Amino acid sequence: MKLAAVLNARVLFSIFGLIGISLSLIASTTPGFFITQLSFFLLGLIVYIVFASIDFRVWTRFTWLFYIVSLLFLFAVFFSPGVRGAHRWIDIGAWQIQPSELIKPFIIIILAGILTNQKNSMLLTSTKGFLLLLPIAILIFKQPDLGNVLVYLSSFIALEIVSGLSWLYILICLVFILLISPVLWFVLEHYQKSRLLAFLNPNLDPMGIGYNALQSIIAIGSGQFFGLGLGRGTQSHLLFLPEYRTDFIFASMGEELGFIGGVLVILFYFVLLSSILQISLRSENNFGRLLCYGIFTQLFTQIFINIGMNLGIMPVTGITLPLISSGGSSIMATFISLGLIASVDSLNRKKPLVIR
């Protein structure tokens, strides 16, 4: 009981720590968006409480409903106006939602449910999961949104590994991917190829495709150890740094809060992710265990890719930093995921839930 209480406190501590950093950066770089971001967080906390109060095992009854609705949402984006050549958002009244972000926890529920209720061999079950995920991945790739495709695939692979899929099959898949990787180059969009080339040499086109990566590195470097201070970051305030409150908010943070701020953010993420892992290890329910592993991988992949591209050690791709970047869809999806984790933790502690 004591360990469970500590884990729950650690999760909440890291959540509010990241929220505090996010609101500070938004107030500094985009004051006019502060109330909107605060509203997203307040709504997200309500969603968190709702999902934390519901027995997570209930959701296995709705896996096919989640799957069909997810496909419909992803199809709908292609009938919405494009933004800079991308079809990723749906306008619903005054709201703009990004389905590829919002459906993340529900795809984890679907995959975990399939693996939990397997009636055939592990290989056949894994193939079924892959075939169900494939249309989702293709639709997201066509938006185009390569970053989130990587998040979904990494979560799928992690769930297969912890479910007991033979390493021989995993090795065969990796060798197959390696062999067809030259062919995948021709599947990529032109701008995606350019980003990969710019990652290898950002100075190849410093005012074009390499601009984002270079400006991000400049912003982080200018912050040095203690940072320039909130409200004093020139790269974001003078609009040299693109997407400074979404994809490149870590660079904004590095400029204004310095190395100290970056370490603090990473520490909050470490506390959050390690707590999720410990909750999964304590779970006696296989579905709950897989939910935790899937959500852990999903969050870890997002954090790794986003911080990596801000530091220039990963190719630039459009992906948010959980609980720090602005954007309602990302915030809602993260809080739904964390609410599911809290529900698993409640079952571990034998704590009564509102809906069972």
SVG drawing of the C-alpha trace seen along z (x, -y; Angstrom):
<svg xmlns="http://www.w3.org/2000/svg" viewBox="-20 -40 47 61">
<polyline fill="none" stroke="black" stroke-width="0.4" points="0.0,0.0 2.8,-2.4 4.6,-1.8 1.4,-2.2 0.7,-5.6 4.3,-6.7 3.9,-5.8 0.6,-7.6 2.1,-10.7 5.1,-10.5 2.9,-10.4 0.9,-13.5 4.1,-15.3 5.6,-14.9 2.3,-15.8 1.9,-19.1 5.7,-19.8 5.4,-19.5 2.2,-21.5 3.9,-24.3 6.8,-24.4 4.5,-24.4 2.3,-27.3 5.5,-29.3 6.8,-28.9 3.5,-29.7 3.1,-32.8 6.6,-33.8 6.5,-33.1 2.8,-33.4 0.9,-35.3 -2.3,-35.4 -2.5,-31.6 -2.0,-31.2 -5.7,-31.0 -6.4,-28.5 -3.5,-26.3 -4.7,-26.6 -8.2,-25.6 -6.8,-22.6 -5.0,-21.5 -8.1,-22.0 -10.2,-20.0 -7.5,-17.4 -7.4,-17.0 -11.2,-16.4 -10.8,-13.8 -7.9,-12.2 -10.2,-11.9 -13.0,-10.4 -10.8,-7.7 -9.0,-7.1 -12.4,-6.5 -13.5,-3.8 -12.3,-0.3 -10.0,0.0 -11.2,3.6 -14.5,2.1 -12.9,0.8 -12.2,4.2 -15.9,4.4 -15.5,1.4 -12.4,2.3 -14.2,2.6 -16.1,-0.6 -12.9,-2.4 -11.3,-0.9 -14.2,-1.9 -14.4,-5.4 -10.6,-5.9 -10.7,-4.9 -13.6,-7.3 -11.8,-10.1 -8.6,-9.5 -10.6,-9.4 -12.4,-12.6 -9.2,-14.7 -8.8,-14.2 -12.1,-16.1 -10.9,-19.1 -8.9,-22.0 -5.1,-21.3 -2.7,-23.3 0.7,-23.8 0.1,-20.8 -0.9,-18.5 -4.3,-17.1 -4.1,-16.4 -6.9,-18.4 -10.7,-18.5 -12.6,-21.7 -15.5,-21.1 -17.1,-24.5 -14.5,-26.5 -12.4,-23.4 -9.7,-22.0 -8.8,-18.4 -6.0,-16.2 -7.3,-12.6 -3.8,-11.0 -3.1,-12.4 -6.5,-11.9 -6.8,-8.2 -3.5,-7.1 -4.8,-5.7 -7.6,-4.0 -5.3,-2.2 -3.3,-1.0 -6.5,0.3 -7.3,2.2 -3.8,3.8 -3.7,4.7 -7.2,6.2 -6.3,8.3 -3.2,9.7 -5.0,10.3 -7.8,12.3 -5.7,14.3 -7.2,17.7 -4.7,18.7 -0.9,18.9 1.1,15.8 2.2,15.5 -1.4,15.4 -2.5,13.0 0.5,10.7 -0.4,10.9 -4.0,9.9 -2.8,6.9 -0.5,5.8 -3.2,6.1 -5.5,4.0 -2.8,1.4 -1.8,1.2 -4.7,-0.8 -4.3,-3.2 -0.6,-3.7 -1.2,-4.1 -3.9,-6.8 -1.6,-8.7 1.4,-8.4 -0.7,-9.8 -1.7,-12.9 1.5,-13.0 2.6,-12.5 5.6,-10.2 6.3,-11.0 3.1,-9.6 3.5,-6.5 6.7,-5.8 5.0,-6.2 2.3,-3.7 4.7,-1.2 7.0,-1.4 4.1,-0.8 3.0,2.2 6.5,3.7 6.8,3.2 3.5,4.9 4.5,7.8 7.8,8.3 6.2,8.1 3.4,10.5 6.0,13.2 6.4,13.1 9.5,15.1 12.7,13.1 13.3,15.2 10.2,13.6 11.2,10.2 14.7,10.7 13.2,11.9 11.0,8.8 13.9,6.5 16.0,8.2 13.1,7.8 12.7,4.1 16.4,3.6 16.3,5.4 13.3,3.3 14.6,0.0 16.0,-1.2 12.5,-0.7 11.0,-2.7 13.0,-5.7 10.8,-6.0 7.6,-5.8 8.6,-8.9 7.3,-12.4 9.8,-14.8 9.9,-17.0 10.5,-13.9 13.5,-12.9 14.8,-16.5 14.5,-16.4 16.5,-13.2 19.2,-14.7 19.1,-17.9 19.5,-15.8 22.8,-14.4 23.9,-17.8 21.8,-20.8 24.1,-23.3 23.1,-21.7 20.2,-24.1 20.4,-26.5 17.7,-28.8 15.4,-26.0 14.9,-22.5 17.7,-22.8 16.5,-26.0 14.3,-24.5 17.1,-22.3 19.7,-25.0 17.5,-27.5 16.6,-25.0 20.3,-24.2 21.1,-28.0 18.2,-28.6 19.3,-25.8 23.0,-26.8 22.3,-30.4 20.6,-29.4 23.8,-28.0 23.7,-26.7 21.1,-29.0 19.2,-30.3 18.4,-33.9 15.3,-34.0 11.6,-33.8 10.5,-36.4 14.1,-37.0 14.5,-34.3 15.3,-36.1 14.8,-33.1 11.2,-32.6 10.2,-36.2 11.8,-37.5 10.2,-34.5 13.4,-32.9 12.5,-29.6 9.5,-28.0 6.7,-26.2 8.2,-27.5 5.2,-26.5 4.5,-23.1 7.2,-21.0 10.1,-23.1 9.0,-24.2 12.0,-22.3 14.3,-24.6 12.3,-27.6 12.7,-26.2 16.4,-25.6 16.9,-29.2 15.0,-30.7 15.7,-28.2 19.0,-26.8 20.6,-23.4 19.0,-23.5 15.6,-23.7 16.3,-20.9 17.5,-18.6 14.4,-19.4 12.1,-18.5 13.9,-15.2 13.8,-14.4 10.0,-15.0 9.7,-12.6 12.0,-10.1 9.8,-10.1 6.6,-9.7 7.9,-6.9 9.6,-5.0 6.4,-5.1 4.4,-3.8 6.8,-0.9 6.6,-0.1 2.7,-0.2 2.9,2.3 5.2,4.6 2.8,4.6 -0.3,5.3 -1.7,8.8 -4.1,8.2 -2.6,8.9 -4.7,6.3 -3.6,3.6 0.0,4.7 -0.1,4.4 -1.9,1.0 0.9,-0.4 3.7,1.0 1.9,-0.4 1.4,-3.9 5.0,-3.9 6.4,-3.2 4.1,-5.7 5.1,-8.5 8.8,-7.5 8.9,-7.5 7.3,-10.9 9.7,-12.4 12.7,-10.8 11.9,-11.9 10.8,-15.5 13.8,-16.2 16.1,-14.5 15.0,-16.6 15.3,-19.8 18.9,-18.8 19.7,-17.9 20.3,-14.2 17.0,-13.1 15.4,-14.2 12.8,-16.9 9.3,-15.6 6.0,-17.0 5.5,-15.6 4.5,-17.2 6.3,-17.0 3.7,-15.5 2.2,-17.8 4.5,-20.7 3.6,-21.5 0.5,-23.5 -2.4,-21.7 -5.6,-20.3 -5.6,-16.9 -2.2,-16.0 -3.0,-17.2 -6.4,-15.3 -4.8,-12.1 -2.0,-12.2 -4.5,-12.7 -6.7,-9.9 -3.6,-7.6 -2.5,-8.7 -6.1,-8.2 -5.9,-4.6 -2.6,-4.2 -4.3,-5.6 -7.1,-3.1 -4.6,-0.2 -2.9,-1.5 -6.2,-1.7 -6.9,2.0 -3.3,2.8 -4.2,1.1 -7.6,2.8 -9.2,-0.6 -12.9,-0.8 -13.6,-2.4 -16.7,-4.5 -17.6,-2.3 -16.5,1.3"/>
</svg>
